[in-house]
Amino acid sequence: MRKEDHQGKVSKVSASEIEEAIDDSYLDTTFFQKAGESENVHFSSVIKEIEGEDEKTYLVKIRPPLFFLHGLLSNISRALSGIKNTKIMDNEEWLKREVEHFKELYPEMSADYVQHDNAFLMEKIDGEVAKKVLCSSDIEPSKKSEVICEMADALKLLHEKGKYHGEPNTSNCIIDEEGEVYWIDFETQYDESLTDLEKRARDLEQLLLSVLVSFREEGEIGMEDNEIIEIIFDEYGDEDVLSLIKEDTSFPLVGPHRIFQFSSDSLIRFYQAQWNIMDYLGNNWNIDLEGNWDFEFEEVFDLSS
């Protein structure tokens, strides 16, 4: 795949440096590392920094060959978890989604194709991953509350542009020094059987869980889980999406993919957060795990006795 029509912004970075970064990426592994264990290695890509001729820092995001095995296993795990989203396996489709989303959401920043079918170039966002901000003991609880509000608002703005993320968690979000939120890593897509409203609802559900499990204990920032959920819902504010979540939630949170994705600090906290979300939604459990579970909470646990 050649991308000669998209080379204007790439000229800010030496073609030979891009080539070297891509060659170096084959020595890195993405298979045995979780996102966040390395600044340059993520679930399914390797990221290399390059200094541009304009004195800005750029990132080359690369899919090494090992991605295809990792992506296949990731998608099997998602299917077993009943999650209707998948990693995009086709590189051309992946590149198009990543570059177009970034350009449309952040037109003031550079992002473009390079002369490789497994890499693209983007301007580096100066900031910290949201998970690191929320977990930091050096940041005041009030500041963390602001970050949560900004994340919900940024997700709403993304949806208002007719886009959805696919996996909007605290590891796919950058907070800059001014508190601005940038969603990154648009390499996951929902099943086309879902409506746009359902895709937005799934995005918001994932954000809820990801924010809650960022804290090792409930109440860590002076708010209980139900208060954090309320803040996110209030900030997001789209009544159609909120109604769908509250009235018809199918929360496939117990499968292997969710456990791998969100329980690195504490499995107990992972399940506590799920329970609190369902409790907030009215205890109406409708858990879809390979279509096997479909029950009302109070039918299984008789709370009247």
Buried (B, 14 or more C-beta within 10 A) or exposed (E): EEBEEBEEBBEBBBEEBBBBBBEBBEEBEBEEEEBBEBEBBBBBBBBBEBBBEEEBEBBBBBBBEBBBEBBEEBBEBBBBBBBBBBBBBEBEEBBBBBBEBBBEBBEEBBBBBBBBBBBBBBBBBEBBBBBBBBBEEEBEEEBBBEBBBBBBBBBBEBBEEEBBBBBBBBBBBBBEEEEEBBBBBBBBBBEEEBEEBBBBBBBBBBBBBBBBBBBEEBEBBEBEBEBBBEBBBEBBEBEEBBEBBBEEBBBBBBBEBBBBBBBBEBEEBBBBBBBBBBBBBEEBBBBBBEEEBEEEBEEEEEEEE
